[in-house]
Amino acid sequence: MKWSAATATLVALCGVPALARADSFSPISAGVQASTLGFGFTLERPLLFNFSARLATGFMSVSDDTEVGGADWTRTFHEENVLIAADWRPYAGRYRLTGGLLFSGDHTTYVARSVDGTNYSINNTLYPMSQAGVVRSQVSYGHPAAYVGVGGGTGITRGFTIAFDAGLIVRNGSVAASATGPLQSDPRFQADLQTVASQFRTRWLQPVIDIGLVYRP
């Protein structure tokens, strides 16, 4: 995960002199959030009266079962990311338009499940579990992903605001598949496994919804 880039950006933001008017929000605001990208914290720094920079982190792990290519898999989403974004508030209002980049170690792992207790079905072909071992595939999203969205907030008490955002992440990942048993060297098994792996989704638009509690002194 590219935490070094995120850390450098955060340091730069904190070092930029505040250009916001005295009656705008405070130089640095902080909060916590829950998002489809995970749970984490946010930091925001105004650069102009209607323009600010924001950093948000996300951590989460969620599993489910799915079927791909004639095989049953346990799928686990791993979210470990940081979003670096620029917010523009038209007419300095409460609503904002956002663009940014998501730096992440996000990945999705798929672990094959047996169809009858003794065999895997890979590309509609049965392979003994004793010979295949643990069969897994992983889709990794290591490259920065573009984010666009809209958001806003509403005050609930002095200094505290409920913030919300909705947007899209452009995902572009890579896939790899492997097995731990003797069949890993079998050409037919490898061909079937790679055929199934090619069917895992690597490029898609991921909806993003988040809500958070922000404190502005």
N, C-alpha and C positions, 0 to 999 in steps of 0.2 A: 504494500500500500504506500502511496506516495505522500506519507506524512511530512516529509521534509519540505515539499512544495507548499503544503498547507501551513506549516509552521512559519515558513518564511513570509508567506502572505499575511498571516496574522500579525507578525512583528511589524511588517510594513504598515499595516492599517493602524496599529496603535501609535506608530510614530508620525503619522500624517497630521499636521496641524488642523484643528477643527475650523472649517470655514462656514459652518452653519450660523444663522442668525441667533442672537441671544435668546429669542423666544421659541426657537425650535427645540426638538427633543435633545436630551443630554448627550454629551460627547460619546459615551459608550454605554450601551444597554446590553443586558445579559438575560438569558432565560433558559428554560427547558422545553423540550418538544417531544411529541409522539407523532410518528410519520410512517407511511408505507415504506420508507427507506430506513426505518429503525427508530430507536429512542436515543436522545442525546441532548446536547446543549447548543445554544446559539449566542453569538456575539455580533453586535452591529455598531458601525462607526460612521457617523455622518461626514460626508466630504463637501457637500453643498447643501443649501436649504432644502432642495427636493431630490437629492441624490445621495445614496449611502452605499457602503459595502458591508456585506454580511457573510459570516461563516457559520455553518451548521453541521453537526456531526450526527451519524446514525449507526446504531449497532442493533442487530436482531438476528435470530435464527428460527426458522419456521419449517416444519416438515409436513409432507402429505404423501399419498400414494397416487401413482399415475401409470398409464400404459402408453408405451411408445414402441413402434416397430415390432409389434407382436410380443413384447416383453413387459413384465410388470416390474416397476421400480419404486423404491422409496426415494422421494425427492426432498432435498433440504436446501432452502435458500439461506445463504449466509450474507448478511449485510454488515459491512465495515467500511464506512465512507465518510468523506467530508465534502460539503458543498461550499464553493466559494462563489458568491453571487453579487451582482450589482442591482440595486433597487432604485427605480425612478418613480417618484410620486408626482403625477400630473397636477399642476396648480398647488403643489405642496399639501395635498389632501391625505386622508388616511389610507387610501388604496394605492397599491403599487404594482408596477410591471417589473418583472424580474428576468434576468438572463445570467447564466453562469456555467461553471464547469464542475462536474462531480468527479473527484479523485477517489479511487476505491480499490479495495481488495475483494470486492463483491464476487461471489461465485455460487454456482448451483451444483450440488453433487447428486448423482443418481447411483443408487446401489440396487443391483438386480435382486428380485425376489423369486423364489421357486414357484412353479405352477402346481406341483403335486407333492412337494416335500423332498423330492430327490433330483429334480431336473429344472434347468432354466429353459425358457423359450426365448431364443435370440434370433430375430429375423424369421420367426415362425419355424425354427428348427430346435429340437430338444437336445440339450447338452447336459450330461451328468454334473451335478454340483460338486461331486468328489473330484472330478477332473478339471472343472473350470475354476474352482476356488471362489474367491470374492471377486465379483464382476462389478466394475464401477465405471462411471463416466463423469467428467467435470466440465462445466461451461464456466470459463473465467472471464471477468470483465475488468481487465487490468488497465485499459486505456481510458483517458479522461472522456467523460460523456457530457454532451451538451444538454443544458436544462433551460427551459422557458416556462414562465408561469405568471400568475397573478395572485395577489394577496391583499391583506388588510388587517385591521385590528379594531378592537373596541375596549375602552377603559372600563375597569370594574371597580377600582378604588384608587386612591392617590398613589401614583408610582407604578401600578400594575395594570397590564394590558393582556387581553386574550388575543393572540395573533393566529391567523390562519392563512394557508397557501394552497393553491392547486396548480399543477403543471404537468409537464411531460419530460421524461429523460429519454434520450436517444441511445439505446443500448447497442453495442457492437462487441461481441465476445468471440472467444475461440474455444474449441472443444477437443478433449482428449479422452480416450477410453483405454482400459487395461483390465487384466485378470491376473490372479495370483497362482492359478493351478497349472498343471502340465499342458492344458489345452491352449495356453497363451502362445505356444509355438506352432499350433496347428493352423495352416493357411486358411482352411475353410472357416474355422471358428473366428479367426481374425477378420476375415472378409465380412462375415455376418455381423460381427461386433462393430466394425467400422461403418457398415451400412446403417445400423441402428443409430450410432453416434451422430451420423450426418443429419439425422432427423430431429435432433434436439435443437430448439430455437436459440439462435445466437444473435440475431438482429431483430429488434422490436422496439416499439414505443411503450415505455412503462409509465402508467399514470402515477402521479405523486399527489398525495393529500396529507397535509400535516396541520396540527393545532398545537399551540404552545402558550406558555405563561411567560411574559416578558416583564422585567423590572427596569424602569427608567427613573433614576433618582431625580 
